[in-house]
């Protein structure tokens, strides 16, 4: 049964409370920041996104952060009907498609939230904005999902459909915490799977 987006968005506080716990858990338990500092100093980088998961028994709380360019192909405010339709399609897909799944596709979304935020900045840092005006937009998708996956045992392999759906996404850094520990993986278009022991 598809999730009712309006139900999820009724109360911002109730919607974000489970994800706040995920954020706190990941902040306290993920790999040391120095591990990733050399190759991701926190900069807005086209082609790269980060997916964080907290796994407990058959439940997964996850958060995806990605520059809008990776998913939409642009970062400015939608200017045409085609661009508005593209953003609506992306939001629908992110609200209804588990961002990770197991081989038998048994994961289902129980809650989801998709936000497209960002800021206009003066383009003084030399970033290529694909011909946009002097003002540049740095917009990012922040996606949160709660999943229920049946029969998750030890050493379960997960796959992500993100790179199949969004061709501008070249690398996805996945970080997770589970009852047995923590780990990370880098996914590419040719390697879309990772294994979690729990």
KOLBA-996728 format. One line per field, with one value per residue: residue in one letter; x negated, y, z of N, C-alpha, C in turn; chain. Coordinates in pm, whole numbers. Layout:
BEGIN
aa <- c(A:...)
nx <- c(X:...)
ny <- c(Y:...)
nz <- c(Z:...)
cax <- c(X:...)
cay <- c(Y:...)
caz <- c(Z:...)
cx <- c(X:...)
cy <- c(Y:...)
cz <- c(Z:...)
ch <- c(A:...)
//
This chain:
BEGIN
aa <- c(X:X:X:X:X:X:X:X:X:X:X:X:X:X:X:X:X:X:X:X:X:X:X:X:X:X:X:X:X:X:X:X:X:X:X:X:X:X:X:X:X:X:X:X:X:X:X:X:X:X:X:X:X:X:X:X:X:X:X:X:X:X:X:X:X:X:X:X:X:X:X:X:X:X:X:X:X:X:X:X:X:X:X:X:X:X:X:X:X:X:X:X:X:X:X:X:X:X:X:X:X:X:X:X:X:X:X:X:X:X:X:X:X:X:X:X:X:X:X:X:X:X:X:X:X:X:X:X:X:X:X:X:X:X:X:X:X:X:X:X:X:X:X:X:X:X:X:X:X:X:X:X:X:X:X:X:X:X:X:X:X:X:X:X:X:X:X:X:X:X:X:X:X:X:X:X:X:X:X:X:X:X:X:X:X:X:X:X:X:X:X:X:X:X:X:X:X:X)
nx <- c(-85:-69:-245:-92:-164:-66:13:-230:-341:-186:-250:-527:-699:-643:-713:-986:-1100:-1172:-1379:-1554:-1659:-1803:-1994:-2135:-2233:-2396:-2578:-2708:-2815:-2929:-3203:-3523:-3553:-3786:-3842:-3698:-3760:-3969:-3883:-3628:-3553:-3318:-3215:-2995:-2945:-2915:-2796:-2849:-2714:-2572:-2470:-2320:-2267:-2077:-2047:-1832:-1736:-1468:-1430:-1508:-1641:-1702:-1905:-1951:-2170:-2216:-2353:-2128:-2172:-2265:-2036:-1831:-1954:-1990:-2027:-1912:-1615:-1315:-1230:-1081:-791:-865:-1091:-966:-794:-984:-1103:-879:-837:-1075:-1048:-821:-923:-1129:-977:-839:-999:-1211:-1533:-1738:-1748:-1678:-1767:-1523:-1348:-1197:-1180:-989:-855:-779:-763:-837:-1025:-1090:-1299:-1386:-1625:-1822:-2051:-2100:-2401:-2679:-2875:-3169:-3365:-3454:-3316:-3175:-2874:-2725:-2652:-2470:-2337:-2527:-2468:-2462:-2306:-2306:-2164:-2023:-1909:-1748:-1670:-1468:-1395:-1202:-1229:-1088:-1205:-1168:-1281:-1561:-1876:-2199:-2485:-2365:-2298:-2263:-2113:-2123:-1907:-1959:-2171:-2107:-1870:-1940:-2151:-2351:-2467:-2759:-2907:-2832:-2849:-2810:-2717:-2685:-2528:-2480:-2349:-2570:-2786:-2964:-3005:-3120:-3080:-3162:-2968:-2929:-2831:-2886:-2904:-2671:-2601:-2619:-2732:-2599:-2678:-2493)
ny <- c(-118:219:486:758:1073:1312:1232:1175:1426:1577:1660:1834:1807:1547:1403:1447:1360:1073:1073:1253:1107:921:1092:1177:931:854:1066:1024:770:716:667:818:1168:1245:1034:1070:1326:1397:1332:1436:1724:1827:1985:2111:1904:1819:1515:1354:1201:1142:876:775:525:374:74:-159:-463:-547:-293:14:332:604:857:1073:1291:1513:1709:1904:1900:1641:1483:1624:1753:2020:2316:2559:2758:2608:2687:2641:2462:2203:2170:2205:1985:1780:1810:1746:1481:1365:1408:1250:995:970:969:731:513:278:375:201:-150:-503:-819:-958:-751:-671:-455:-189:139:315:569:890:1176:1452:1710:2000:2217:2518:2778:3101:3223:3451:3406:3364:3183:3039:2815:2607:2675:2590:2784:2953:3263:3536:3502:3212:2899:2684:2413:2151:1815:1675:1381:1169:847:585:245:-84:-406:-734:-1034:-984:-1097:-1192:-1049:-920:-831:-521:-312:-16:186:435:527:409:534:805:954:1148:1105:998:885:733:768:547:510:328:223:-47:-309:-467:-309:-63:74:142:219:272:344:298:356:104:-60:-120:-227:-323:-482:-551:-644:-771)
nz <- c(0:-95:59:225:152:259:513:632:641:813:1076:1144:1360:1463:1243:1209:1443:1471:1284:1392:1601:1451:1336:1565:1655:1439:1439:1680:1650:1399:1169:1245:1179:1050:885:649:578:403:143:126:217:316:128:-123:-374:-702:-844:-629:-334:-6:197:488:729:991:1139:1279:1379:1183:1089:927:942:741:583:315:155:-101:-366:-560:-833:-893:-897:-1031:-1242:-1250:-1042:-991:-918:-1032:-1359:-1584:-1711:-1768:-1601:-1349:-1352:-1358:-1101:-943:-1019:-924:-647:-596:-662:-469:-238:-256:-328:-189:-79:-32:-73:-38:-197:-250:-261:-37:131:262:259:551:647:512:407:206:124:-51:-36:-6:-104:-247:-375:-406:-688:-628:-593:-806:-900:-1144:-1289:-1498:-1689:-1558:-1419:-1259:-992:-801:-736:-464:-411:-225:-189:86:218:404:519:662:686:664:654:561:716:768:801:933:772:543:209:52:-195:-394:-581:-666:-838:-1075:-1140:-1141:-1343:-1314:-1074:-952:-747:-442:-107:149:480:779:1086:1302:1513:1541:1490:1295:964:628:278:-65:-332:-682:-1028:-1141:-923:-713:-470:-121:182:498:820:1081)
cax <- c(0:-156:-242:-23:-257:-2:11:-366:-376:-90:-316:-671:-767:-633:-782:-1131:-1149:-1250:-1500:-1645:-1730:-1901:-2103:-2215:-2302:-2504:-2680:-2784:-2870:-2991:-3349:-3578:-3545:-3913:-3841:-3645:-3794:-4059:-3817:-3502:-3563:-3187:-3181:-2888:-3020:-2832:-2834:-2869:-2607:-2597:-2355:-2349:-2165:-2078:-1976:-1802:-1650:-1412:-1402:-1616:-1620:-1809:-1909:-2028:-2201:-2273:-2327:-2013:-2221:-2278:-1906:-1748:-2031:-2004:-2012:-1836:-1470:-1253:-1188:-989:-701:-944:-1170:-874:-750:-1099:-1113:-765:-865:-1182:-990:-735:-1009:-1198:-878:-776:-1097:-1315:-1664:-1812:-1659:-1741:-1745:-1383:-1274:-1096:-1176:-880:-864:-674:-760:-935:-1023:-1181:-1312:-1481:-1659:-1947:-2070:-2166:-2528:-2759:-2964:-3305:-3460:-3499:-3244:-3106:-2730:-2662:-2596:-2373:-2373:-2633:-2425:-2457:-2227:-2356:-2046:-2045:-1800:-1760:-1565:-1465:-1301:-1200:-1197:-1073:-1254:-1141:-1382:-1699:-1966:-2338:-2552:-2263:-2341:-2169:-2137:-2060:-1866:-1982:-2257:-2035:-1768:-1996:-2279:-2453:-2524:-2875:-2959:-2746:-2914:-2711:-2767:-2580:-2547:-2386:-2374:-2702:-2894:-2948:-3084:-3096:-3109:-3146:-2899:-2948:-2734:-2916:-2898:-2558:-2564:-2705:-2691:-2598:-2670:-2423)
cay <- c(0:335:575:884:1180:1409:1178:1189:1566:1646:1726:1836:1757:1401:1347:1454:1302:950:1102:1319:999:869:1189:1171:802:858:1162:966:637:694:668:950:1265:1249:927:1118:1467:1416:1326:1508:1823:1883:2077:2080:1847:1751:1377:1281:1212:1065:802:726:430:314:-53:-233:-577:-533:-151:99:475:651:997:1100:1431:1519:1830:1889:1870:1496:1421:1700:1804:2164:2356:2684:2743:2559:2802:2598:2353:2080:2162:2182:1845:1698:1814:1673:1339:1324:1403:1132:876:963:939:599:410:262:411:75:-266:-633:-888:-993:-625:-678:-332:-98:267:342:715:955:1322:1501:1855:2059:2348:2572:2922:3171:3279:3517:3308:3417:3075:2975:2691:2610:2658:2551:2897:3032:3402:3553:3441:3067:2829:2558:2349:2010:1730:1604:1279:1077:736:474:123:-215:-508:-866:-1140:-939:-1178:-1147:-1031:-895:-742:-417:-245:114:216:577:552:365:635:939:934:1245:1059:917:815:741:722:488:487:266:170:-155:-368:-531:-213:40:52:233:169:369:284:361:297:-37:-134:-59:-312:-326:-583:-509:-750:-730)
caz <- c(0:-102:175:203:183:346:648:683:658:899:1187:1121:1479:1471:1127:1220:1568:1451:1208:1484:1670:1356:1325:1687:1656:1339:1483:1790:1623:1268:1164:1276:1070:977:786:523:557:290:14:128:324:345:20:-216:-486:-800:-871:-503:-235:117:249:622:774:1124:1117:1401:1344:1048:1065:879:930:653:541:194:126:-236:-444:-649:-967:-910:-920:-1124:-1356:-1232:-902:-981:-903:-1155:-1440:-1691:-1672:-1774:-1478:-1236:-1362:-1319:-955:-887:-1043:-832:-512:-591:-660:-340:-134:-275:-363:-87:-131:-28:-70:-40:-324:-276:-262:69:211:230:329:648:660:423:398:103:125:-145:20:-57:-93:-357:-329:-507:-747:-618:-565:-928:-927:-1272:-1270:-1623:-1762:-1482:-1394:-1161:-866:-817:-635:-410:-355:-192:-142:213:214:517:505:756:611:727:561:617:718:761:882:935:643:441:101:12:-323:-407:-718:-691:-953:-1194:-1167:-1158:-1412:-1272:-947:-986:-629:-324:16:239:614:858:1220:1332:1644:1544:1467:1194:845:517:144:-173:-445:-812:-1122:-1167:-796:-643:-356:-3:277:637:920:1204)
cx <- c(-89:-138:-171:-114:-193:0:-126:-396:-282:-158:-466:-746:-760:-705:-932:-1185:-1225:-1380:-1601:-1726:-1836:-2021:-2194:-2295:-2419:-2614:-2768:-2862:-2941:-3141:-3402:-3577:-3673:-3919:-3798:-3689:-3879:-3985:-3676:-3503:-3429:-3141:-3066:-2956:-2928:-2887:-2846:-2752:-2643:-2465:-2394:-2233:-2187:-1989:-1957:-1696:-1599:-1382:-1527:-1566:-1734:-1792:-2000:-2047:-2271:-2252:-2212:-2057:-2227:-2146:-1827:-1822:-2047:-1984:-1932:-1688:-1413:-1194:-1084:-897:-775:-1027:-1082:-824:-861:-1114:-999:-785:-971:-1127:-902:-818:-1076:-1103:-825:-872:-1199:-1453:-1765:-1709:-1742:-1704:-1600:-1291:-1166:-1091:-1061:-896:-748:-662:-867:-916:-1128:-1181:-1418:-1508:-1786:-1949:-2130:-2291:-2592:-2861:-3107:-3408:-3494:-3430:-3168:-2958:-2658:-2588:-2493:-2424:-2483:-2596:-2408:-2374:-2300:-2239:-2076:-1914:-1840:-1641:-1579:-1361:-1313:-1153:-1173:-1111:-1236:-1264:-1525:-1783:-2106:-2393:-2453:-2316:-2227:-2211:-2067:-2030:-1896:-2064:-2194:-1934:-1828:-2138:-2387:-2519:-2635:-2928:-2866:-2822:-2803:-2779:-2654:-2627:-2441:-2421:-2513:-2816:-2860:-3034:-3051:-3132:-3094:-3085:-2923:-2845:-2760:-2913:-2794:-2518:-2665:-2646:-2705:-2587:-2594:-2357)
cy <- c(124:424:704:997:1280:1362:1198:1334:1642:1723:1719:1778:1605:1335:1344:1389:1171:976:1176:1215:938:963:1185:1042:803:953:1102:842:622:703:807:1041:1268:1143:978:1259:1488:1417:1384:1607:1888:1978:2021:2031:1770:1611:1292:1305:1123:1005:742:639:391:191:-122:-337:-560:-388:-78:242:526:797:1008:1250:1434:1655:1805:1853:1720:1431:1491:1744:1955:2195:2484:2653:2695:2678:2765:2490:2220:2063:2138:2038:1750:1694:1736:1522:1286:1310:1280:1004:860:931:796:485:397:291:299:-36:-393:-704:-919:-871:-621:-551:-244:27:280:492:773:1105:1363:1653:1896:2199:2398:2722:2975:3235:3357:3416:3360:3308:2992:2844:2705:2582:2642:2666:2978:3174:3410:3496:3292:3006:2703:2493:2203:1942:1670:1510:1191:970:643:353:7:-318:-644:-956:-1095:-1022:-1118:-1139:-1014:-797:-647:-361:-111:140:361:602:506:471:769:931:1034:1207:959:836:840:683:674:463:426:232:63:-210:-429:-435:-113:7:155:164:284:297:368:301:149:-122:-69:-135:-298:-426:-530:-633:-697:-846)
cz <- c(0:21:137:247:278:491:710:718:751:1010:1167:1241:1487:1356:1149:1346:1547:1376:1292:1561:1579:1346:1446:1692:1559:1381:1592:1749:1489:1277:1193:1155:988:869:650:490:433:158:15:242:357:237:-62:-344:-579:-826:-746:-408:-117:164:382:669:919:1112:1252:1367:1202:1010:1019:878:843:619:418:182:-8:-297:-542:-791:-993:-949:-1030:-1250:-1352:-1084:-884:-954:-1037:-1232:-1544:-1637:-1672:-1647:-1355:-1235:-1320:-1167:-888:-903:-946:-691:-496:-581:-525:-225:-142:-305:-250:-147:-118:-23:-72:-169:-354:-269:-155:154:165:315:426:677:569:428:296:110:23:-94:-43:-45:-221:-301:-442:-558:-747:-598:-688:-961:-1058:-1250:-1402:-1689:-1686:-1466:-1290:-1026:-891:-705:-593:-339:-333:-156:-9:219:336:489:624:677:705:621:627:611:707:856:880:793:528:337:66:-122:-319:-554:-756:-819:-1084:-1237:-1205:-1214:-1373:-1140:-978:-869:-511:-206:110:372:695:998:1239:1469:1653:1517:1360:1074:738:386:47:-291:-570:-908:-1151:-1040:-708:-517:-244:95:418:725:1040:1272)
ch <- c(A:A:A:A:A:A:A:A:A:A:A:A:A:A:A:A:A:A:A:A:A:A:A:A:A:A:A:A:A:A:A:A:A:A:A:A:A:A:A:A:A:A:A:A:A:A:A:A:A:A:A:A:A:A:A:A:A:A:A:A:A:A:A:A:A:A:A:A:A:A:A:A:A:A:A:A:A:A:A:A:A:A:A:A:A:A:A:A:A:A:A:A:A:A:A:A:A:A:A:A:A:A:A:A:A:A:A:A:A:A:A:A:A:A:A:A:A:A:A:A:A:A:A:A:A:A:A:A:A:A:A:A:A:A:A:A:A:A:A:A:A:A:A:A:A:A:A:A:A:A:A:A:A:A:A:A:A:A:A:A:A:A:A:A:A:A:A:A:A:A:A:A:A:A:A:A:A:A:A:A:A:A:A:A:A:A:A:A:A:A:A:A:A:A:A:A:A:A)
//
